[in-house]
């Protein structure tokens, strides 16, 4: 049980409201009745019931920069604090507002994060409070009321699923009698059941699966009803057309035969007109071409061209005569090459001989130097061995100087002879070099002469090419003229002698074709009128077949829709869901000293789906909820909501009813007395309204909020 509601800066109020389990808030408008209920909802759910679930929507209820709400139960306490933080960007000037929510729980079990604390709160109190704004509920449509009650009591069916639904539809719709008497209707029905079941997705529950199937059946039913209506209309139209036909089937064979003959005749006439028109066009083209050819031949003959080649022939002959003979360079160079080769061989021989003489002169000079050195050495080492000065030698070298002088004289004589030979060889080699140079100069002169002759030949050849090109042009002009004349004259002769086929009078044939077409159109109209009777029958047969398909599918879809809807599966499912609720509401009403039996109606007398409820009065009449008095409505809703809470079995069982302003004293007393008897089924009952009359409240805590000051603890107000 909740023992205390804490709120600070919510809608201008800051107070702690104590609860006893059965509480009534009264007071003028704006005194804080709804504020306490909203604080209760905000504390339990984290958002204001019936408002947006974002913190931005929640903070709108704050009358300061922060707002706090909290609840206290017998053994648990928690608070939620919402703080608005506003920051301005110094660079852009943009203001950013953020809302921060913090939670505190007591006693704690080691919760640190906000997620852990929210989980702890939900674990302690659950998340199934029932808060009802009485006036708002009364303004809801039947469908909205149904959705509200279903949302408070989400009961899933364990007995119904796709497989059971399939068996149910097949057993109800695919009867042995239907298969025996109307095989086509049976097969179409079987196919439609399969198509509808395909709309029931594997992950859907029975409720969502049914909705998907019913939506599909509705679309298909609309389509095939329209097709059926169109087919039936067409059949009726064809029947009317048959009665209105001006022509019957009589004489249609003769008319068609005449029409066929005229069509063949028209084809022959049109072929003849087309052929003769083409022949005439060909003749006209041939005559025009003959005139063109004659004009071209005349123009070619009258066109003068210069084809005299006398001057060109003379110039060309002169160039040929002045053309020097080719220069035989190889034969002219051969004598020079032979002489150069011969002189080169002799020069090489002279160089080899000169080299040998130079080597002999070097050897002679070396012998003389050796003798002079030995003679000098002997004089310096008198009495000592020539090999080693450490060894004494008494040998007498007298006469050695004469020997040396003789040898020197012989060497000098030989050197003089070699020098004369050397000079002679050198002179000969120089002379041979001069001769070789002369031969090379001769070759150069031959090359120059050859180049001059070749340049002259090339220049003359170029001039000859120019003359020959001019000759070819003149010859080409002559040949082209003669060729063109030949082609033109050949074509002209061919056209002149070409035979032409005779043609008829095209204008007369065209008039015949016009008359024939007119008669054909008349006959076509007659034949069309005559064919309409047969075509009507054919179309009627086709539309009858189409009508059968549309009729079969429309019938099958109608039965399928009934089988799925309130008269079928939905009805069974609703009974399964609502019957236990209805039975318990009846028990609660009896505890509240009301003997009326409640009822739920989910289908109108015409088979339309609806959601209405009420009770059966003492005369046995079903009285709709809207037809009950305000007090009766309130008691009924209280009994129904107590049933819902009891069936849902939340951790914290709370019944809250706000805005009971329009209940008179008697009806409000009935409500209090009835809820008092059912109070053991819930932890807290909270009623609120701007009530200005007295009532008996044994066991209830009544807080007149009009008499409280701002921030005053409600538990201290008697």
C-alpha positions in Angstrom: 0.0 0.0 0.0 1.1 3.5 -0.8 1.2 5.5 2.5 2.5 8.9 1.2 2.7 11.0 -2.0 5.5 13.5 -2.0 5.5 16.5 -4.4 7.5 19.7 -4.7 7.1 22.5 -7.3 4.6 20.6 -9.4 1.9 22.9 -10.7 2.7 25.4 -8.0 2.3 22.9 -5.1 4.8 21.4 -2.7 3.4 19.1 -0.1 3.3 15.6 1.4 0.0 13.8 1.0 -0.6 10.9 3.4 -2.7 7.9 2.3 -4.6 5.4 4.4 -5.7 3.1 1.6 -9.1 4.7 1.2 -8.8 8.4 0.4 -11.1 11.1 -1.0 -9.8 14.4 -2.2 -12.4 17.2 -2.4 -12.1 21.0 -2.9 -12.6 23.7 -5.3 -11.2 23.7 -8.8 -7.4 24.3 -8.7 -7.0 23.2 -5.1 -4.7 20.3 -6.1 -6.9 17.2 -6.4 -5.8 16.3 -10.0 -2.2 17.5 -9.1 -1.9 14.8 -6.5 -3.2 12.1 -8.9 -0.8 13.3 -11.6 2.1 13.3 -9.1 1.1 9.7 -8.2 1.2 8.7 -11.9 4.5 10.6 -12.6 6.1 8.9 -9.6 5.1 5.4 -10.7 5.5 5.7 -14.5 8.1 8.5 -14.9 5.7 10.6 -17.0 2.3 12.3 -16.5 -0.5 9.9 -17.4 -2.3 11.0 -20.6 0.5 13.4 -21.5 3.7 13.1 -23.5 6.2 10.7 -22.2 9.3 12.9 -22.8 11.0 14.8 -20.1 10.4 18.0 -22.1 6.6 17.4 -21.7 7.0 16.5 -18.0 9.0 19.5 -17.1 6.1 21.7 -18.2 4.4 20.9 -14.9 7.3 22.3 -12.9 7.0 25.8 -11.4 10.7 26.1 -10.7 14.0 25.0 -12.2 13.4 21.6 -10.5 10.5 19.4 -9.6 10.3 16.4 -7.3 7.7 13.6 -6.8 7.9 10.5 -4.7 6.0 7.7 -3.1 6.3 5.9 0.2 4.9 2.4 0.8 4.9 0.2 3.8 8.5 -0.9 3.3 9.8 1.1 0.3 10.3 4.7 -0.6 11.6 6.5 -3.7 11.7 10.0 -5.4 12.1 11.3 -8.9 13.7 14.7 -9.4 13.5 16.6 -12.7 16.0 19.6 -13.2 16.0 22.1 -16.0 19.5 23.2 -17.1 19.9 26.1 -19.4 23.2 27.0 -21.1 24.0 29.7 -23.6 26.8 29.3 -26.2 29.1 32.3 -25.9 30.1 32.1 -29.6 26.7 31.6 -31.3 24.4 32.9 -28.6 22.3 29.7 -28.9 20.5 28.6 -25.8 20.4 24.9 -25.1 18.0 23.4 -22.5 18.5 20.0 -21.1 16.3 18.0 -18.6 18.0 15.7 -16.1 16.2 13.1 -14.1 17.7 11.6 -10.9 16.2 8.9 -8.8 16.6 7.9 -5.1 15.4 4.6 -3.6 15.3 3.6 0.0 16.3 1.2 1.4 18.9 0.6 -1.3 20.2 -2.7 -2.6 23.3 -1.6 -4.2 21.6 0.3 -7.1 24.0 2.8 -8.7 22.8 3.7 -12.2 19.4 5.2 -13.1 18.6 2.1 -15.0 19.1 -0.1 -12.0 17.0 2.3 -9.9 14.1 2.3 -12.4 14.2 -1.5 -12.5 14.1 -1.6 -8.6 11.0 0.8 -8.6 9.2 -1.3 -11.1 10.1 -4.5 -9.2 8.7 -3.0 -6.0 5.4 -1.4 -7.2 4.9 -2.8 -10.8 3.6 -0.7 -13.6 -0.2 -1.3 -13.7 -2.0 1.6 -11.9 -5.6 2.2 -13.1 -6.5 5.9 -13.3 -9.8 6.9 -14.8 -11.1 10.4 -15.7 -14.8 9.7 -15.5 -16.0 12.6 -17.7 -13.3 11.8 -20.3 -14.4 8.1 -20.4 -18.0 9.1 -20.9 -17.1 11.2 -24.0 -15.3 8.2 -25.7 -16.8 6.3 -28.6 -17.7 2.6 -28.3 -14.5 1.7 -30.1 -12.4 3.9 -27.9 -14.0 2.5 -24.8 -13.3 -1.0 -26.0 -9.7 -0.1 -26.7 -9.4 1.4 -23.2 -10.7 -1.7 -21.5 -8.7 -4.1 -23.6 -5.6 -2.0 -22.9 -6.2 -2.4 -19.2 -6.8 -6.0 -19.4 -4.6 -7.5 -22.2 -5.8 -11.2 -22.2 -4.1 -13.5 -24.7 -5.8 -16.6 -25.9 -3.8 -19.8 -25.5 -6.5 -21.9 -27.1 -6.6 -20.1 -30.5 -3.9 -20.0 -33.0 -3.4 -20.1 -36.8 -3.8 -23.9 -37.0 -7.0 -24.0 -35.0 -8.3 -21.1 -37.0 -7.6 -23.0 -40.2 -9.5 -26.1 -38.9 -12.3 -23.9 -37.8 -12.8 -22.2 -41.2 -12.5 -25.4 -43.1 -15.0 -27.2 -40.9 -17.4 -24.4 -41.1 -17.1 -23.5 -44.7 -15.9 -26.5 -46.6 -18.8 -28.9 -46.0 -19.3 -32.2 -47.7 -22.7 -30.9 -49.0 -21.0 -27.9 -50.7 -18.4 -30.2 -52.3 -21.1 -32.5 -53.6 -23.6 -29.9 -54.9 -21.3 -27.1 -56.1 -17.7 -28.3 -56.8 -16.7 -24.9 -58.3 -17.9 -23.0 -55.3 -16.1 -25.4 -53.0 -12.8 -25.0 -54.8 -13.0 -21.2 -54.8 -13.9 -21.2 -51.1 -10.9 -23.4 -50.3 -8.6 -21.2 -52.3 -9.8 -18.0 -50.5 -9.4 -19.6 -47.1 -5.8 -20.4 -48.0 -5.2 -16.8 -49.3 -6.7 -15.3 -46.2 -4.6 -17.5 -43.9 -1.5 -16.3 -45.8 -2.2 -12.8 -44.3 -1.8 -14.3 -40.8 1.9 -13.9 -40.2 3.8 -16.4 -38.1 4.8 -13.9 -35.4 1.3 -12.4 -35.0 -1.0 -13.3 -32.1 -4.6 -14.4 -32.8 -5.9 -10.8 -32.4 -3.5 -9.3 -34.9 -3.8 -12.2 -37.3 -7.5 -11.9 -37.3 -7.3 -8.2 -38.1 -4.9 -8.8 -41.0 -7.3 -11.5 -42.4 -10.4 -9.4 -42.0 -8.8 -6.4 -43.7 -7.8 -8.6 -46.6 -11.3 -10.1 -46.8 -12.8 -6.6 -46.8 -10.7 -5.5 -49.7 -11.3 -8.7 -51.8 -15.0 -8.6 -51.0 -15.3 -5.0 -52.2 -13.5 -5.9 -55.5 -15.5 -9.0 -56.3 -18.8 -7.4 -55.3 -18.1 -4.7 -57.9 -17.1 -7.3 -60.4 -20.4 -9.1 -59.7 -22.4 -6.0 -60.1 -20.6 -5.1 -63.3 -21.3 -8.6 -64.7 -24.9 -8.6 -63.7 -25.4 -5.1 -65.3 -23.7 -6.2 -68.5 -26.0 -9.2 -68.7 -29.1 -7.1 -68.3 -27.8 -4.6 -70.8 -27.1 -7.3 -73.4 -30.6 -8.6 -72.9 -32.1 -5.1 -73.5 -29.9 -4.7 -76.6 -31.2 -7.9 -78.0 -34.8 -6.7 -77.7 -33.9 -3.4 -79.4 -32.1 -4.9 -82.4 -33.6 -3.5 -85.7 -32.3 -6.4 -87.8 -32.7 -10.1 -87.2 -30.7 -13.0 -88.3 -32.7 -13.3 -91.5 -31.0 -13.0 -94.9 -27.6 -12.5 -93.2 -26.0 -15.2 -95.4 -27.1 -13.5 -98.7 -26.0 -10.1 -97.3 -22.6 -11.4 -96.2 -22.1 -13.1 -99.7 -22.9 -9.8 -101.5 -20.6 -8.0 -99.1 -17.8 -10.5 -99.7 -18.2 -10.2 -103.5 -18.1 -6.4 -103.4 -15.0 -6.5 -101.1 -13.2 -8.8 -103.6 -14.4 -6.5 -106.5 -13.1 -3.5 -104.6 -9.8 -5.2 -104.0 -9.4 -5.9 -107.7 -10.3 -2.3 -108.6 -7.9 -0.9 -106.1 -5.2 -3.3 -107.3 -5.8 -2.2 -110.9 -5.9 1.5 -109.9 -2.7 1.0 -107.9 -1.0 -0.9 -110.7 -2.0 1.5 -113.4 -1.1 4.5 -111.3 2.3 3.0 -110.8 2.6 2.3 -114.5 1.7 5.9 -115.3 4.2 7.1 -112.7 6.9 4.9 -114.3 6.0 6.2 -117.9 6.1 9.8 -116.7 9.4 9.2 -115.0 10.8 7.6 -118.1 9.8 10.5 -120.4 11.2 13.0 -117.9 14.4 11.1 -117.8 14.7 11.1 -121.6 14.4 14.8 -121.6 17.0 15.1 -118.9 19.4 12.8 -120.8 19.1 14.8 -124.0 19.8 18.0 -122.2 22.9 16.5 -120.5 24.3 15.0 -123.8 23.9 18.4 -125.4 25.6 20.1 -122.6 28.6 17.7 -122.6 29.0 18.0 -126.4 29.0 21.8 -126.1 31.5 21.9 -123.3 35.0 22.5 -124.8 38.1 20.9 -123.2 41.8 21.5 -124.0 43.2 18.1 -125.0 46.1 19.3 -127.3 49.4 17.6 -126.0 51.8 18.9 -128.7 53.6 21.4 -126.5 53.7 18.9 -123.6 55.1 16.2 -125.9 57.8 18.5 -127.2 58.8 19.6 -123.8 58.9 16.1 -122.5 61.1 15.0 -125.4 63.5 17.8 -124.8 63.8 16.8 -121.1 64.5 13.2 -122.1 67.2 14.3 -124.6 68.9 16.5 -122.0 68.9 13.7 -119.4 72.6 12.7 -118.7 73.5 9.1 -118.6 73.8 7.5 -115.3 77.3 7.9 -113.7 79.1 4.6 -113.2 80.7 5.6 -109.9 82.1 2.1 -109.1 84.1 1.8 -112.3 85.4 5.3 -112.0 86.6 4.7 -108.5 88.2 1.3 -109.1 91.6 2.6 -110.6 92.0 5.0 -107.7 91.3 2.3 -105.1 93.8 0.0 -106.8 96.6 2.6 -106.9 95.9 3.7 -103.3 96.1 0.0 -102.2 99.4 -0.4 -104.0 100.9 2.8 -102.6 99.7 1.9 -99.1 101.5 -1.5 -99.3 104.8 0.2 -100.4 104.4 2.8 -97.6 103.9 0.1 -95.0 107.1 -1.7 -96.3 109.1 1.5 -96.0 107.8 2.1 -92.5 108.8 -1.4 -91.4 112.3 -0.9 -92.9 112.7 2.5 -91.3 111.7 1.0 -87.9 114.4 -1.7 -88.3 117.1 0.9 -89.1 116.1 3.0 -86.0 116.5 -0.1 -83.8 120.0 -0.8 -85.2 121.0 2.8 -84.6 119.9 2.5 -81.0 121.8 -0.7 -80.5 125.1 0.9 -81.9 124.7 4.0 -79.6 124.2 1.6 -76.7 127.4 -0.3 -77.4 129.5 2.8 -77.6 128.1 4.0 -74.3 128.9 0.6 -72.7 132.5 0.7 -73.9 133.1 4.2 -72.7 131.7 3.3 -69.3 133.8 0.1 -68.9 137.0 1.9 -69.9 136.4 4.6 -67.3 135.6 2.1 -64.6 138.8 0.2 -65.2 140.8 3.3 -64.7 139.1 4.2 -61.5 139.6 0.7 -60.0 143.3 0.0 -60.6 144.5 -3.0 -58.6 140.9 -3.8 -57.4 138.5 -6.4 -58.8 135.9 -5.0 -61.1 133.3 -7.3 -59.5 134.0 -6.4 -55.9 136.3 -3.6 -54.5 137.0 -5.8 -51.5 139.1 -8.1 -53.7 142.5 -7.0 -54.9 143.4 -7.6 -58.6 146.9 -7.2 -60.1 145.8 -7.9 -63.7 147.2 -5.6 -66.3 144.6 -3.9 -68.6 147.2 -2.3 -70.8 146.0 -2.3 -74.4 142.3 -2.3 -73.5 142.0 1.4 -74.4 143.2 0.6 -77.9 140.5 -2.1 -78.2 137.9 0.3 -77.0 139.0 3.0 -79.5 138.8 0.6 -82.3 135.4 -0.7 -81.4 134.1 2.9 -81.1 135.5 3.8 -84.5 133.7 0.8 -86.0 130.4 1.7 -84.3 130.6 5.3 -85.5 131.1 4.2 -89.0 128.1 1.8 -88.8 126.0 4.6 -87.3 126.8 7.0 -90.1 125.8 4.3 -92.7 122.5 3.6 -90.8 121.7 7.4 -90.6 122.1 7.7 -94.4 119.8 4.7 -94.8 117.3 6.1 -92.3 117.0 9.4 -94.2 116.6 7.7 -97.5 113.7 5.5 -96.1 112.0 8.5 -94.5 112.1 10.4 -97.8 110.6 7.5 -99.7 107.8 7.1 -97.1 107.0 10.8 -97.4 106.8 10.6 -101.2 104.5 7.6 -101.0 102.2 9.6 -98.6 102.0 12.4 -101.2 101.0 10.0 -103.9 98.3 8.5 -101.7 96.9 12.0 -101.0 96.8 12.7 -104.7 94.8 9.5 -105.3 92.3 10.4 -102.5 91.8 13.9 -104.1 91.1 12.2 -107.4 88.3 10.1 -105.7 86.8 13.2 -104.3 86.6 14.8 -107.8 84.9 11.6 -109.0 82.3 11.8 -106.2 81.6 15.5 -107.0 81.0 14.8 -110.6 78.7 11.9 -109.7 76.7 14.1 -107.4 76.3 16.8 -110.0 75.1 14.3 -112.6 72.6 12.8 -110.1 71.2 16.2 -109.1 70.7 17.1 -112.7 68.9 13.8 -113.4 66.6 14.3 -110.4 65.7 17.8 -111.4 64.9 16.7 -114.9 62.9 13.7 -113.6 60.8 16.1 -111.5 60.1 18.3 -114.5 59.2 15.2 -116.5 56.7 14.1 -113.8 55.0 17.5 -114.0 54.7 17.2 -117.8 53.5 13.7 -117.6 50.9 14.7 -114.9 49.6 17.4 -117.2 49.4 14.9 -120.1 47.4 12.5 -117.9 45.0 15.2 -116.9 44.3 16.1 -120.5 43.9 12.4 -121.5 41.6 11.9 -118.4 39.4 14.8 -119.4 39.0 13.4 -122.8 38.3 9.9 -121.5 35.8 11.2 -118.9 34.0 13.2 -121.6 33.8 10.2 -123.9 32.8 7.9 -121.1 30.1 10.2 -119.8 28.7 10.6 -123.4 28.7 6.9 -123.8 26.8 6.2 -120.6 24.2 9.0 -121.3 23.7 7.8 -124.9 23.4 4.2 -123.8 20.8 5.0 -121.1 18.9 7.2 -123.6 18.7 4.5 -126.2 17.5 2.0 -123.6 14.7 4.3 -122.4 13.7 5.3 -126.0 13.3 1.7 -127.1 11.7 0.5 -123.8 8.3 -1.1 -124.3 5.3 0.3 -122.2 2.2 -1.6 -121.0 -1.2 -0.1 -121.8 -3.1 1.5 -118.8 -6.8 2.1 -118.3 -8.7 5.3 -117.4 -7.7 5.7 -113.7 -10.4 8.4 -113.0 -13.2 6.1 -114.1 -11.8 3.2 -111.9 -11.5 5.5 -108.9 -15.2 6.5 -109.3 -16.1 2.8 -109.4 -14.1 2.2 -106.2 -15.9 5.1 -104.4 -19.3 3.6 -105.3 -18.2 0.1 -104.3 -17.0 1.4 -100.9 -20.2 3.2 -100.2 -22.2 0.0 -100.9 -19.8 -2.0 -98.8 -20.4 0.4 -95.8 -24.1 0.0 -96.2 -23.8 -3.8 -96.2 -21.5 -3.7 -93.2 -24.0 -1.7 -91.2 -26.6 -4.3 -92.1 -24.3 -7.2 -91.3 -23.3 -5.6 -88.0 -27.0 -5.2 -87.0 -27.5 -8.8 -88.0 -24.5 -10.0 -86.1 -25.4 -8.2 -82.9 -27.9 -10.9 -82.0 -25.3 -13.6 -82.2 -22.7 -11.4 -80.5 -25.1 -10.5 -77.7 -25.7 -14.2 -77.0 -21.9 -14.9 -76.9 -21.2 -11.9 -74.7 -24.1 -12.9 -72.4 -22.6 -16.3 -72.1 -19.2 -14.9 -71.3 -20.6 -12.5 -68.7 -22.6 -15.3 -67.2 -19.4 -17.2 -66.7 -17.7 -14.1 -65.2 -20.8 -13.4 -63.1 -20.6 -17.0 -61.8 -16.9 -16.5 -60.7 -17.7 -13.1 -59.1 -20.8 -14.5 -57.5 -19.0 -17.5 -56.1 -16.1 -15.4 -54.7 -18.5 -12.8 -53.3 -20.5 -15.4 -51.5 -17.4 -17.2 -50.2 -15.9 -13.9 -49.0 -19.2 -13.0 -47.3 -19.2 -16.3 -45.4 -15.5 -16.0 -44.7 -16.0 -12.5 -43.3 -18.9 -13.8 -41.1 -16.7 -16.7 -40.0 -13.9 -14.5 -39.0 -16.0 -11.7 -37.5 -18.3 -11.2 -34.5 -20.5 -14.1 -35.6 -17.5 -16.4 -35.9 -14.0 -16.5 -34.6 -14.0 -12.9 -33.2 -17.2 -13.7 -31.4 -15.8 -16.8 -29.9 -12.6 -15.0 -29.0 -14.5 -12.1 -27.5 -16.6 -14.5 -25.4 -13.5 -16.1 -24.2 -12.0 -12.7 -23.2 -15.1 -10.9 -22.0 -17.2 -13.6 -20.3 -14.9 -14.0 -17.2 -14.8 -10.2 -16.9 -18.6 -9.9 -17.2 -19.1 -12.7 -14.6 -16.7 -11.0 -12.1 -18.3 -7.6 -12.6 -21.7 -9.2 -11.8 -20.2 -10.5 -8.5 -18.8 -7.0 -7.7 -22.1 -5.4 -8.3 -23.8 -7.8 -6.0 -21.3 -7.0 -3.2 -22.2 -3.3 -3.9 -25.9 -4.3 -3.5 -26.8 -4.1 -7.2 -28.6 -7.2 -8.5 -28.5 -6.1 -12.2 -26.7 -8.5 -14.5 -24.0 -6.9 -16.7 -23.7 -7.7 -20.4 -21.3 -7.0 -23.3 -22.5 -6.7 -26.9 -19.9 -6.9 -29.7 -22.3 -7.3 -32.7 -25.3 -5.3 -33.8 -28.6 -6.9 -35.0 -27.4 -6.3 -38.6 -24.1 -8.1 -37.9 -22.0 -4.9 -37.6 -19.1 -5.0 -35.1 -19.5 -2.7 -32.1 -18.7 -2.5 -28.4 -21.5 -1.7 -26.0 -22.1 -2.8 -22.5 -24.6 -2.2 -19.7 -26.8 -4.3 -17.5 -30.2 -6.0 -17.5 -32.7 -4.2 -15.3 -35.3 -5.7 -13.0 -37.7 -5.9 -16.0 -35.3 -8.0 -18.0 -34.5 -5.2 -20.4 -30.9 -4.6 -21.5 -30.0 -1.0 -20.6 -27.0 0.4 -22.4 -24.3 2.0 -20.3 -25.0 5.4 -21.8 -28.7 5.1 -20.8 -27.8 4.5 -17.1 -27.9 7.4 -14.7 -24.7 9.1 -13.7 -24.6 7.3 -10.4 -25.3 3.9 -12.0 -22.6 4.5 -14.6 -20.1 5.3 -11.8 -20.9 2.2 -9.8 -20.8 0.1 -13.0 -17.3 1.4 -13.9 -16.1 1.0 -10.4 -17.2 -2.6 -10.4 -15.6 -3.2 -13.8 -12.3 -1.5 -12.9 -12.0 -3.5 -9.7 -12.5 -6.6 -11.8 -9.8 -5.5 -14.2 -7.3 -4.8 -11.3 -8.2 -8.1 -9.7 -7.6 -10.1 -13.0 -4.4 -8.3 -13.8 -3.0 -8.8 -10.3 -0.3 -6.1 -10.4 2.2 -5.8 -7.5 0.6 -2.6 -6.3 -3.2 -2.5 -6.8 -4.5 1.0 -7.0 -7.9 2.3 -8.2 -8.0 6.1 -8.9 -11.1 7.9 -10.1 -10.9 11.6 -10.8 -13.4 14.3 -11.8 -16.5 12.8 -10.0 -17.9 16.3 -10.0 -21.3 15.5 -11.4 -22.3 12.8 -8.9 -25.1 13.9 -6.6 -25.0 13.1 -2.9 -26.9 9.9 -3.2 -25.0 8.5 -6.2 -21.6 9.4 -4.6 -22.7 7.7 -1.4 -23.6 4.6 -3.4 -20.1 4.7 -4.9 -18.4 5.0 -1.5 -20.4 2.2 0.0 -19.8 -0.1 -2.9 -16.0 0.5 -3.1 -15.7 0.1 0.7 -17.0 -3.5 0.4 -14.5 -4.2 -2.4 -11.6 -2.4 -0.8 -9.9 -5.6 0.3 -9.2 -6.4 -3.4 -6.9 -3.4 -3.8 -4.1 -1.6 -1.9 -5.3 1.9 -2.4 -8.5 3.6 -3.6 -8.3 7.3 -4.4 -11.4 9.3 -5.4 -11.4 13.0 -6.4 -14.0 15.6 -7.2 -15.2 19.1 -6.5 -17.9 17.9 -4.2 -19.8 20.5 -2.0 -22.2 18.2 -0.1 -21.7 16.0 3.0 -21.5 12.2 2.9 -20.8 9.3 5.2 -17.2 8.2 5.1 -16.6 5.5 7.7 -13.1 4.1 7.2 -12.2 6.8 4.6 -9.8 9.7 4.9 -11.3 12.8 3.4 -9.0 15.8 2.5 -10.6 19.1 1.8 -7.8 20.7 -0.2 -9.6 24.1 -0.3 -8.8 24.5 3.4 -5.1 23.7 3.1 -2.3 26.2 2.8 0.5 25.9 0.2 3.1 23.4 1.3 0.9 22.1 4.2 0.9 18.4 5.0 -2.5 17.0 4.0 -2.4 14.4 6.8 -2.8 17.3 9.3 -6.1 18.4 7.8 -9.1 16.7 9.3 
